[in-house]
């Protein structure tokens, strides 16, 4: 993804070093890059747009400042002087002024002193590792391949997390020894010594207030944030789902009279895509449905998706790369407005339940509750571990609770109540970690996420709990300020927002026909292959329908000498391949294996199309 690159300390940079490191990160022709530095190190930037405003020196020419994030082209010179003056001494104050989503670095060319800040969500990733006397930092792990001296080895513990939880937890990455800089963190480096400190930690302090006034205040902060993040953009690309967040963003874009390219995606019979199209029509914009029934250039699309995900999420993320291939003709001057953070984050939705707001739970009870609810789609079950070698399966099983317990203490400081601690744990891992990893849209667009405002986060922390649960405040804001969107159906309930507020019973019921279709598919060995209308992705359906997708999976996972054979039991893997040919729904399990195997191949070949 676009971002900041550099090497600080150690031997002076070689001629052309920055160019060589930045080159593999220029994924598309519309990327730009630049580097600047001296004998004590260098910084670079790569991404969509012009590099100039994102890589500057201060007026004295002594400091190089690299900035990536919202409003990069606005007041670049002023921001540079502010960063130089405050990044080391007052990082929290500087972060508040920068606001929103950002990553910023400052290198003193004379002393070699270096500082780096992430925002409260670490939306713009930076990975780092000290090797010898040098500190290396990259926005994508693959950039490390350009340094011959950099040790390259996959981290099996990251795969363990992928199997257990669906993505790595904390600061772990798929390259051994490389860490992810956490949210709201200050990384400093001088004389070969690195330090990472948190400059901000959430504190839950709910305050009662008048509901109408809180509704007005929340909307005002959101509208101001949206205006700031989209300032200067004339055309907005907005992905629309059947939920609440995208219709909130769409409603704000319409209210500000922006030119909008909205779209949804899913297979032809997807109910969520149908609901999303109805939302777009209700809000006065023409709907666009990108069909995912057929992959365009499936082998290249899956390989590129794996290259972007770097072995840290399921290979099904290639579906997003396929969707973006349909939008490649759109000019990159448009701004991509993403609502991916809205559901489980800082506006009016929680990761905890009313009954969890207690202060008498033991550590063991907390770990069990987090493991049972946050990761219920994975869990340590024999079925999940069957694809693994026995020793690795035991390692995954034994680490399941241990890893949650290792990370929990830092979140216990946010409040005496377990519900808030659980919420903070989710925000740091499920939200900041997983959403940042799976969101590969940012490889294709200059992206903003209006629901990641620091002011909105502060508002969320003091919002009364009763307005958070079931997204009550969010629904009230839609009904009050964007009534067209409130009159459209919500995918999860089958009701409009107004009907939900009135307390009506949801219409959506489990379809008994889904089980019948599954067994018919198995009995006909996959020849009867209808998509599930309740699953907009329908990966198993796409796998069986697309010969190119099946061919690549068979080629990679059917290899006689797979690189991941020491961790996965390929007797079971080939059994899964055979069952998938017969209509079984095992694509998810295969995609976890595929993600890791392709990443190992790409690391070995040092290129995306391995």
C-alpha positions in Angstrom: 0.0 0.0 0.0 1.2 3.6 -0.4 3.2 5.0 2.4 6.6 5.9 3.9 9.8 4.0 3.4 13.3 4.5 4.7 16.6 3.3 6.2 18.1 5.1 9.1 21.6 4.7 10.6 24.3 2.2 9.7 26.3 2.5 6.6 25.6 5.5 4.3 23.0 4.8 1.6 24.3 3.3 -1.6 23.7 5.2 -4.9 20.2 4.4 -6.1 19.2 2.6 -2.9 16.0 4.5 -2.5 15.0 4.0 -6.1 15.7 0.2 -5.8 13.6 -0.1 -2.6 10.7 2.1 -3.9 10.5 0.3 -7.3 8.7 -2.9 -6.1 6.1 -0.7 -4.4 5.0 1.2 -7.5 2.3 -1.3 -8.3 0.6 0.7 -11.1 1.6 3.4 -13.6 -0.4 6.0 -11.7 1.9 5.7 -8.7 4.6 8.3 -7.9 7.6 8.1 -5.6 10.5 10.2 -4.3 13.4 9.8 -1.8 15.6 12.3 0.1 18.3 11.9 2.7 22.0 12.0 3.4 24.8 9.9 4.9 22.8 9.2 8.1 19.8 7.8 6.3 17.0 8.5 3.9 13.2 8.7 3.7 11.0 8.0 0.8 7.3 8.1 -0.2 5.4 6.0 -2.7 1.7 6.2 -3.7 -1.0 7.7 -5.7 -0.7 11.4 -6.4 2.3 13.7 -6.4 5.2 13.0 -4.1 6.2 16.6 -3.7 3.8 17.7 -0.9 4.5 14.4 0.9 8.3 14.6 1.2 9.7 18.0 2.2 12.6 19.6 4.0 12.2 22.3 6.6 13.3 25.9 5.8 16.8 25.2 7.2 17.2 22.1 5.0 18.3 20.0 8.0 15.2 17.8 8.4 13.4 15.6 6.0 9.7 15.1 6.8 7.6 12.4 5.1 3.8 12.6 5.4 1.1 10.2 4.3 -2.5 10.7 5.0 -5.5 13.0 4.7 -5.1 16.4 2.9 -1.5 15.7 2.0 -1.4 18.6 -0.5 -2.7 21.2 1.9 -0.4 23.5 3.9 2.6 21.1 3.4 5.2 23.7 4.3 3.4 24.7 7.5 3.0 21.1 8.5 6.7 20.4 8.0 7.8 23.1 10.4 5.2 21.9 13.0 6.4 18.3 12.7 10.0 19.2 13.1 9.3 21.3 16.2 7.0 18.9 18.0 7.2 15.3 16.9 9.8 14.4 19.6 8.7 16.6 22.4 4.9 16.8 22.0 3.7 13.9 19.9 0.2 13.8 21.3 -0.4 17.5 20.6 1.0 17.1 17.1 -1.2 14.1 16.4 -4.3 16.1 17.5 -3.4 18.9 15.0 -2.7 16.5 12.2 -6.0 14.7 13.0 -7.7 11.9 11.1 -5.6 9.3 9.3 -1.9 9.9 8.9 1.6 8.5 9.2 4.4 11.0 9.6 8.2 10.7 9.9 11.0 13.1 10.6 14.8 12.6 10.0 17.5 14.9 11.3 20.1 14.8 8.6 22.9 16.1 10.9 22.4 14.0 14.0 20.6 11.0 12.5 17.8 11.3 15.1 14.5 9.8 13.7 10.9 9.9 14.8 7.7 8.4 13.5 4.0 8.8 14.5 1.0 6.7 13.7 -2.6 7.9 14.1 -5.0 6.3 16.6 -6.0 3.5 14.2 -2.6 3.0 12.4 -4.6 3.3 9.2 -1.4 3.9 7.2 0.8 0.9 8.1 4.5 1.0 8.8 6.6 -2.1 9.5 10.0 -1.8 11.1 13.0 -3.8 12.1 16.5 -3.0 13.4 19.2 -4.9 11.7 22.7 -4.1 13.0 23.0 -0.4 13.3 20.2 0.4 10.8 16.5 0.8 11.3 14.4 -0.3 8.3 10.8 0.9 7.8 8.4 0.0 5.0 4.6 0.3 4.3 4.6 -3.2 2.8 6.7 -6.1 3.8 7.7 -6.9 0.3 9.8 -3.8 0.2 12.3 -5.5 2.5 13.2 -7.8 -0.4 15.1 -4.9 -2.1 17.8 -4.8 0.6 20.2 -7.7 0.0 21.4 -7.6 3.6 17.9 -7.8 5.1 17.1 -11.3 6.5 14.0 -12.8 4.9 12.2 -15.6 6.6 8.5 -16.3 7.1 7.2 -16.1 10.6 5.3 -19.3 11.5 3.7 -17.6 14.4 1.9 -15.3 12.0 0.4 -18.3 10.3 -0.6 -19.7 13.7 -2.6 -16.5 14.2 -4.0 -16.7 10.7 -5.3 -20.2 11.5 -6.6 -19.3 14.9 -8.1 -15.9 14.4 -8.1 -15.1 10.7 -5.2 -12.5 10.9 -2.2 -11.8 13.1 -2.7 -10.1 16.5 -0.8 -7.3 18.0 2.4 -6.2 16.2 3.2 -9.6 14.6 3.8 -9.9 10.8 4.4 -12.6 8.3 8.2 -11.8 8.2 10.2 -13.0 11.2 11.6 -10.1 13.2 9.5 -7.4 11.5 6.9 -5.6 13.7 3.9 -3.5 12.9 4.0 -0.1 14.6 0.8 0.0 16.8 -1.9 2.7 16.7 -1.2 6.0 18.5 2.5 5.1 18.8 5.7 7.2 18.7 8.8 5.3 17.3 12.2 7.0 17.9 15.6 5.9 16.8 19.0 7.4 17.7 22.5 5.9 18.0 21.2 2.4 17.2 18.6 2.4 19.9 14.9 2.2 19.1 12.0 3.0 21.4 8.2 2.6 20.9 5.9 4.5 23.2 2.1 5.0 23.1 1.2 8.7 23.1 -2.5 8.1 23.6 -4.7 5.4 25.1 -8.5 5.4 25.0 -10.3 6.0 28.3 -14.0 5.1 28.5 -15.9 7.8 30.4 -19.5 7.7 29.3 -21.5 10.9 30.2 -25.2 11.3 30.2 -26.8 14.0 28.1 -29.9 14.9 26.1 -30.4 12.5 23.2 -31.3 15.1 20.6 -28.3 17.2 21.5 -26.0 14.2 21.3 -27.5 13.4 18.0 -26.8 16.9 16.8 -23.3 16.9 18.2 -22.4 13.6 16.7 -23.6 14.6 13.2 -21.8 17.9 13.4 -18.5 16.2 14.2 -19.1 13.7 11.4 -20.0 16.4 8.8 -16.9 18.4 9.7 -14.7 15.4 9.4 -16.2 14.4 6.1 -15.7 18.0 4.8 -12.1 18.0 5.9 -11.2 14.7 4.5 -12.8 15.3 1.1 -11.7 18.9 0.8 -10.5 19.7 -2.7 -11.9 16.5 -4.2 -14.6 16.9 -6.9 -15.3 13.2 -7.5 -15.9 10.6 -4.9 -15.9 6.8 -5.3 -18.1 5.3 -2.7 -18.6 1.5 -2.2 -22.2 0.9 -1.0 -23.4 -2.1 1.0 -26.8 -2.9 2.5 -25.7 -1.6 5.9 -25.7 1.8 7.7 -22.2 3.2 7.2 -22.0 3.5 3.5 -25.5 5.1 3.3 -24.3 7.7 5.9 -21.3 8.5 3.7 -23.4 8.6 0.6 -25.9 10.9 2.2 -23.2 13.3 3.2 -21.6 13.3 -0.2 -25.1 14.1 -1.8 -25.6 16.8 0.8 -22.3 18.4 -0.2 -23.2 18.2 -3.9 -20.1 16.1 -4.8 -19.9 14.2 -8.0 -20.3 10.6 -7.0 -19.4 7.2 -8.4 -21.2 4.7 -6.2 -21.1 1.0 -6.7 -21.8 -2.3 -5.0 -20.6 -5.8 -5.8 -21.6 -9.4 -5.5 -22.9 -12.2 -7.6 -26.0 -11.8 -9.7 -28.5 -13.2 -7.1 -26.9 -11.4 -4.0 -29.6 -10.0 -1.8 -27.2 -7.5 -0.2 -26.2 -6.1 -3.7 -29.9 -5.8 -4.5 -30.5 -3.9 -1.2 -27.5 -1.7 -1.9 -28.8 -0.8 -5.3 -32.1 0.2 -3.7 -30.2 2.4 -1.2 -28.5 4.2 -4.1 -31.8 4.8 -5.9 -33.4 6.0 -2.7 -30.7 8.5 -2.3 -30.9 9.8 -5.8 -27.8 8.3 -7.4 -27.7 5.8 -10.2 -26.8 2.3 -8.9 -23.9 0.2 -10.3 -23.6 -3.5 -9.5 -20.2 -5.0 -10.3 -20.8 -8.7 -10.8 -18.4 -11.1 -9.2 -19.7 -14.3 -10.8 -16.7 -14.3 -13.2 -13.1 -13.5 -12.4 -11.2 -11.4 -14.9 -7.7 -12.9 -15.4 -8.2 -15.1 -12.4 -4.6 -16.3 -11.9 -3.1 -12.7 -12.0 -5.9 -11.4 -9.8 -5.4 -14.0 -7.1 -1.6 -13.6 -7.2 -1.9 -9.8 -6.9 -4.4 -10.1 -4.1 -1.9 -12.5 -2.2 0.9 -10.1 -2.9 -1.1 -7.2 -1.3 -2.2 -9.3 1.6 1.3 -10.7 2.3 0.1 -14.0 3.8 -1.8 -12.3 6.6 -5.4 -12.7 5.5 -7.4 -15.4 3.6 -6.7 -15.5 -0.1 -10.4 -14.7 -0.7 -9.3 -11.1 -0.4 -8.5 -11.5 -4.1 -12.2 -10.8 -4.7 -11.6 -7.2 -3.9 -8.8 -7.0 -6.4 -11.2 -8.5 -9.0 -13.8 -5.8 -8.2 -11.2 -3.0 -8.5 -10.1 -4.4 -11.9 -13.6 -3.3 -13.1 -12.8 0.3 -12.0 -9.3 0.7 -13.5 -10.6 3.1 -16.2 -11.7 5.6 -13.6 -9.3 8.5 -13.2 -7.1 8.3 -10.1 -7.9 12.0 -9.4 -11.1 10.7 -7.7 -11.1 10.1 -3.9 -12.1 6.7 -2.6 -14.4 7.2 0.4 -14.5 4.0 2.5 -16.9 3.2 5.3 -15.1 0.0 6.3 -14.4 1.3 9.8 -17.9 2.4 10.6 -19.6 -0.7 11.8 -17.3 -1.7 14.7 -15.7 1.6 15.7 -15.9 5.0 17.1 -19.2 6.4 16.1 -22.0 4.5 17.7 -21.4 0.8 17.6 -19.7 -1.4 20.1 -17.9 -4.7 20.4 -19.4 -5.4 23.8 -22.9 -6.1 25.2 -24.8 -4.5 28.1 -24.3 -7.6 30.4 -20.5 -7.3 30.0 -20.3 -3.9 31.7 -19.1 -5.5 35.0 -15.9 -5.2 37.1 -15.7 -8.6 38.7 -14.6 -10.9 35.9 -11.4 -12.9 36.4 -8.6 -12.8 33.7 -9.5 -16.4 32.7 -13.2 -15.4 32.2 -12.2 -12.4 30.2 -9.9 -14.4 27.9 -12.6 -17.1 27.4 -15.3 -14.5 26.6 -13.1 -12.8 24.0 -12.0 -16.0 22.4 -15.5 -17.3 22.2 -17.1 -14.2 20.7 -14.4 -12.4 18.7 -13.0 -15.4 17.0 -16.1 -17.7 16.9 -15.7 -18.0 13.1 -12.4 -19.8 13.6 -12.0 -21.3 17.1 -9.7 -24.1 18.1 -11.7 -27.0 16.7 -10.5 -30.3 15.3 -12.1 -29.3 12.0 -10.0 -26.1 11.8 -6.8 -27.9 12.8 -7.3 -31.0 10.6 -5.4 -29.4 7.7 -2.3 -28.9 9.8 0.6 -31.1 10.7 0.0 -32.6 14.2 2.9 -30.7 15.9 1.8 -27.3 14.4 -1.9 -28.1 15.2 -0.9 -28.6 18.9 1.1 -25.3 18.7 -2.0 -23.5 17.4 -4.3 -25.0 20.0 -2.0 -24.2 22.9 -1.4 -20.6 21.8 -5.1 -19.8 21.3 -5.9 -18.4 24.8 -2.2 -17.6 25.6 -2.0 -14.9 22.8 -5.3 -13.3 23.9 -4.0 -13.2 27.5 -0.7 -11.7 26.4 -2.4 -8.8 24.7 -5.2 -8.2 27.2 -3.4 -6.3 30.0 -2.8 -3.1 27.9 -6.5 -2.9 27.3 -7.5 -3.4 30.9 -6.3 0.2 31.6 -9.1 1.8 29.6 -11.8 1.2 32.2 -12.6 -1.0 35.2 -15.5 -2.6 33.2 -14.8 -5.6 31.1 -17.1 -4.5 28.3 -14.9 -1.5 27.7 -11.8 -3.6 27.9 -13.2 -6.0 25.4 -14.2 -3.1 23.1 -10.7 -1.7 23.2 -9.2 -5.2 22.5 -11.4 -5.5 19.4 -10.7 -2.0 18.2 -6.9 -2.7 18.3 -7.1 -6.1 16.7 -10.3 -6.9 14.8 -10.6 -3.3 13.6 -7.2 -1.7 13.4 -5.3 -4.9 12.5 -7.7 -6.9 10.4 -9.5 -4.1 8.6 -6.2 -2.4 7.7 -4.9 -5.7 6.3 -8.0 -6.8 4.3 -8.6 -3.3 2.8 -6.6 -3.6 -0.4 -8.7 -0.8 -2.0 -6.0 1.6 -0.9 -3.6 0.0 -3.3 -5.8 1.3 -6.1 -7.1 4.7 -4.8 -6.2 7.7 -2.7 -8.4 6.6 0.1 -10.0 8.4 3.1 -12.1 6.9 5.9 -14.3 9.6 7.4 -15.2 7.5 10.4 -11.7 7.4 11.7 -11.7 11.0 13.1 -9.9 11.5 16.4 -12.8 13.8 17.4 -15.4 11.1 16.6 -13.4 8.7 18.7 -13.4 11.1 21.7 -17.1 11.5 21.2 -17.6 7.7 21.1 -15.7 7.3 24.4 -18.0 9.6 26.3 -21.2 8.6 24.5 -23.8 7.0 26.9 -23.8 3.2 26.4 -27.6 3.1 25.6 -26.9 5.1 22.4 -24.1 2.8 21.3 -25.9 -0.5 21.6 -27.7 -1.6 18.4 -26.2 1.6 16.8 -29.1 3.6 18.1 -27.4 7.0 17.6 -26.3 6.1 14.1 -29.9 5.2 13.2 -31.3 8.4 14.7 -28.8 10.5 12.7 -29.8 8.8 9.5 -33.5 9.3 10.2 -33.0 13.0 11.2 -30.5 14.2 8.6 -30.7 11.6 5.7 -34.3 10.5 5.6 -34.0 9.1 2.1 -31.4 6.6 3.3 -33.5 5.8 6.4 -36.5 4.8 4.3 -34.4 2.2 2.5 -34.1 -1.4 3.6 -31.3 -2.6 5.9 -29.8 -5.9 4.7 -29.4 -7.5 8.1 -33.0 -6.9 9.3 -35.1 -6.6 6.1 -36.6 -3.4 7.7 -36.0 0.2 6.9 -34.1 2.3 9.4 -37.4 4.0 10.4 -39.0 0.6 11.0 -36.1 -0.5 13.1 -36.4 2.7 15.2 -40.1 1.9 15.6 -39.3 -1.5 17.1 -40.7 -3.7 14.3 -39.6 -7.3 14.2 -36.9 -8.1 11.6 -38.3 -9.8 8.4 -35.1 -11.7 7.5 -35.5 -15.4 8.3 -33.2 -18.3 7.8 -33.9 -20.0 4.5 -34.4 -23.7 4.8 -33.7 -24.0 1.1 -30.1 -23.1 1.7 -29.4 -26.5 3.3 -31.3 -28.2 0.5 -29.3 -26.5 -2.2 -26.1 -27.5 -0.4 -26.9 -31.1 -0.4 -28.2 -31.0 -4.0 -24.8 -29.5 -4.9 -23.0 -32.4 -3.2 -25.2 -35.1 -4.7 -24.6 -33.7 -8.2 -20.9 -33.4 -7.6 -21.0 -29.6 -8.0 -22.9 -29.5 -11.3 -25.9 -28.0 -9.5 -24.2 -24.8 -8.3 -26.5 -22.0 -7.3 -25.2 -18.9 -5.5 -26.3 -18.2 -2.0 -28.4 -15.0 -2.1 -27.6 -14.3 1.6 -23.8 -14.3 0.9 -22.7 -11.5 -1.4 -19.2 -13.1 -1.7 -20.3 -16.7 -2.3 -16.7 -17.8 -2.6 -17.5 -21.5 -2.9 -19.9 -20.7 -5.8 -17.3 -18.6 -7.5 -14.6 -21.3 -7.1 -16.8 -23.9 -8.7 -18.0 -21.6 -11.4 -14.6 -20.3 -12.5 -12.3 -22.7 -14.2 -9.4 -20.3 -14.0 -9.7 -20.0 -10.2 -10.0 -23.8 -9.8 -7.0 -24.3 -12.1 -4.7 -22.0 -10.1 -5.8 -23.6 -6.8 -5.2 -27.1 -8.2 -1.8 -26.0 -9.6 -0.5 -24.4 -6.4 -2.0 -26.7 -3.8 -1.5 -29.8 -5.9 2.2 -29.2 -6.3 4.3 -32.2 -5.3 6.7 -30.1 -3.3 4.8 -27.3 -1.7 6.8 -24.8 0.4 4.4 -25.0 3.3 4.4 -28.8 3.6 6.2 -28.6 7.0 3.1 -26.9 8.5 0.1 -28.2 6.4 -0.8 -31.8 5.9 -1.1 -32.0 2.1 -2.8 -35.4 2.2 -5.7 -33.5 3.8 -5.2 -30.5 1.5 -5.6 -32.8 -1.6 -8.6 -34.4 0.0 -10.1 -30.9 0.3 -9.4 -30.2 -3.3 -11.1 -33.4 -4.3 -14.2 -32.6 -2.2 -14.4 -29.0 -3.6 -14.6 -30.6 -7.1 -17.6 -32.5 -5.8 -19.4 -29.4 -4.5 -18.2 -29.3 -0.9 -18.0 -25.8 0.8 -14.3 -26.0 1.8 -13.1 -23.0 -0.2 -12.4 -21.0 3.0 -10.1 -23.6 4.4 -8.3 -23.9 1.0 -7.9 -20.1 0.9 -6.1 -19.9 4.2 -3.6 -22.5 2.9 -3.4 -20.7 -0.5 -2.6 -17.4 1.1 0.4 -18.7 3.0 1.7 -20.9 0.2 1.5 -18.1 -2.4 3.3 -15.7 0.0 6.1 -18.2 0.5 6.4 -18.6 -3.3 6.5 -14.8 -3.8 9.1 -14.3 -1.1 11.3 -17.0 -2.7 10.9 -15.6 -6.2 10.9 -11.9 -4.9 8.1 -11.0 -7.3 4.3 -10.9 -7.2 3.6 -13.2 -10.2 5.4 -16.3 -8.8 
